[in-house]
Amino acid sequence: METMPSRRADSTGYPWKIFWVLVLCCLAGFAAALPYVYALYRDLIARGPLPMPLPILVTVQLMQSTIVFGGIVALGLLLARHTGIEAPLLQNWLYRGSAPLPSGWLRIPLLWGIALGVLVFFLYFLVFAPMIPAWPLRAESALPDWKRFLICFYGAINVELLMRFFLLSLFLWLLKKIGRVQSTRPRERIFWTANIIVALIYGLGHLPVAKSLMPLTPIVLTAVFLPTGLSALAFGYLAWKRGIEAAMLAHLSSDFITHVLGPMILR
């Protein structure tokens, strides 16, 4: 796979246009997740530390999301200049073609995501589901299709900006500093070290919800870490080679298979 050229849209200043677009996308992604989350995890939310009326709770969460993801996007854009993880589609759109688009910019990420989604579907629904009765697959399949569709945008936007645009860039930058690497794009060894670290963090991020639903047995831990780890490694590679939007598109198509099409089979 060809490596994306490293070229910033505005090397002398901060890319504010990209910042505001990504922040607005984060808010949209967070709002899109709410119907799914409140339907599937209603009991967990009700047992939360600060019960409050739903409109107030949603308002507070949107305000918190604005602050958190605003910081994530701001730091991600700063780190991207030193790690080679670009946003070529946004640069091309917002700065009038100042950054070349990777070849197959839509087709390749979508195909990667579909392949990952099929793999994860087989792992979850055919391998792990029979061994883990408490896994909420049936509950998810009972949700309306539109709720399961909307949650795909949270993973594609918010999770990718947090995990790949910020965390992967952060670990790439730290490892470059430790290794005293001067070039913008780090060596393969540095990238894969950072990518594996972020994949492990991505898997760990799924443990609190899994723990609230079932005991963390070895098979449950395998069901959490194996699919998420494989997906995270693939998304990280796409972000590094083709830009953060490629990771977003792949995550979107992968989640569409696992959250929308997959549960339809269980009905």
N, C-alpha and C positions, 0 to 999 in steps of 0.2 A: 504493500500500500504506500502510495506516495506521501511524502511529508508536506504538510501545509507550509507555505512560505510565511516567514515571520515578518509582519509588517503592521505597525500600528497606524491607526487612522489619523491621529494627531500626536506625533511624538513630542511636541513641545508643550502640550497642555493636557489637562485631565479630560477624559472622554465623558463629559456630562450628559450628552445625548444618550449614550449607551447606558449610563448609570440610571437615568430616570425611566427608560424603557424597561430595564430589568427589574427595577423596584416595583413598577406598576404590574409587571408580569407576576412577580412574587405575591403581591396582594391578590391578584386574580386567582393564582394557584391555591393560595390559602383559603380564599372564600369558596373555591370549587370543592375543596376537601370537606367542608363542614357538613353538608347533608349526609355524606357517607359515614363520617366519623360519629356524628350524633345518632345515626341509625344503628350502627353496628356496635358501638361502645357506650350506649346510653347508661347502662348500669355503672360502668367505671367512672363516667363523668359525674353521675349523681353522688358517688361516694368520694368525690374530690374534696380537698381541704377547705375550699371556699365556695359552698353552694350559693348560687345567685340566679336571678331570673335570666332566661335564655337571651333576650335582647341585650342585656347589660353584659353578660358573659361574652357574647359574640363581639360586641364593641370593644371590650377590653382586650380580647384576643387579637383583633385586627390592629389595634394600636401597638400591642407588643410585637406583632409580626412586622409592622412597618419599621420599628426601631431595629429589631434583630436582623431582618433581611436587608435593610438599608445598610447596616454595618457590614454584613457579609458581602454584598455587592461592591461596596466602596473598597474594602480591603482586597477583594478578588481582582478588581480592576488594577489596583496598584501592584499586586503580586504578579499578575499576568504579564506585565512588562518585563519581568525578570525570569519567567519560566517558560515562555513560548506557548502558553495556552491562550489562544486568541478567540475572538468572536467575529469571524470573517463575514458571516451573513449580515450581522448588524452593522459592521463597519462599512460594508458595501452599500447597504441601504441608507444609513444615516449620513454617511460621508461621501456619497455619490461615486461609488466605485473605487474608492481609494485602496481597498484590499481585494485581491483576486479571490474568487470563489473556488473552493476545492472542486475537482471534477467529481461528478456524481454526488453532489452535495445533499440531494434529497434521497436518491435511490439507495445508496450504500448504507447510510445509517438506518433507514427503515427496514432494509433486508436483514441487517445485523439484529435489530430489535425483534423482528418477527422470529428469526431463528432462536434467539434467546428466550422469547416468550413461549415458543413451543417446547423447548427444553425444560424450562421452569414448570410449565403446565404438566408435563409428564412426571417430573420429580414430585411436585406437590400432590397432584390428584391421583396418580397411579402408584407411586412408591410410598410416600409418607402418609397420605390420608388414611389408608387402611390400618396403619400402625399407630395413628394418633387420633383417637375418636374426638378429643376435645378441640381439635383444630377447627376454627370457625368457617370452614369452607361452605357448609350447608347454609349457615346464617348469611354469608355473603351472597350466595346464589339466590337467596330469597329477596334481596334488595332490588328495587327498580333498576332497570338498565341505565337510566340517566344518572343515577347516583354513582354507580360503578364506573360509568364513563368519565364523570367529572373528576373522580379521584386520580385518574391517570395524569391529569395536568399538574397535580401537586407533586407527584414523583418526578415528572419530566422537567418541571421548572424549579421548584423550591429545593428538592433533594439534590438535583444536579448542581445548582448554584452553590449549595452548601458543601457537598461532598467533593465535587470535581473543581469547580471554579475557585473555591476558597481553600478547602482543606488540602486537596491535591497540590494546588499551587503553593500553599504554605509549606508542605513537607518537601516539595521540590526545591523551594528557595532555601530552606534550612539545610538540606543535604548538599546543595550547591555550596553554601557557605562553609559547611564542615569540610567538604572535599576541595574547597578553593577553586571551584570551576568558574571561569570567567565568561564563557559563551552563554548566550541567552537560552538556547535549548540544551538541557542537560544530557549527559550520556545515557545510553540505554540502561545501564546498571543502576544509575541514580533514579531514573524514572520508575523502573519496576520495583525498586525498594519502596519508593513513596507510594506507588499504586497498591502494593500489597498491604502497607500500613493502613491506607484509607479504606481498602476493602474490609479489613478486620474491624475498623471503627464502624463501618456501615453495617456489618453484621451485629456488632454489639448494640447498635442503636435500635435493633429490632427485639432485643431481649426483654426490656421492661414490659412491653405489651404481651409477649409470649408468656412471661412469668405470671402476669395477672390472670391469664386464662388457663394455665396448666402448669404442672410441675416441670422443671427444666431437667428432664431425663436426657441421657446421651442421644437417643433418637430425636428428641425435640431439638437439641442443640445442633445436631447434624442437619435437620430440616430447616433451621434458621440460617446457619452459616454457609451451607453448600450452595443453595441457589443464589443467595444474596452476594456471596463472595464471587462466584462466577460472573454474575451480572456486573458487579462493581469493577472487576478487572477489565471487562469488555468496554464499559462506559468510559473508564479512565483512559484506555488506549485510544478510543475514538476522540475524546477531548484533546488529547495530546497531539494526535496526528492530524485531526480534521477540524478542531475547534469545539467550543463548548456547545454550540447548537447541534452538532452531530450527536453528542452524548444525549442531549435533550430529545432529539427525534427518535433515537434508538430506544431510550427509556419509555417514551410515549407509546411506540408501537409494541414494545415488550409488555407493558402494563395493559395495553388494550387486549392482548391475547389472554393474559392471566386474570384480569379483573372483569372483562366484559364477555369475551367469547367463551373462555373456560367455564365460568359458572353456568352459562346457558346449557352446557352439556349435562350438568347435574340435575337439571329440572325434570 
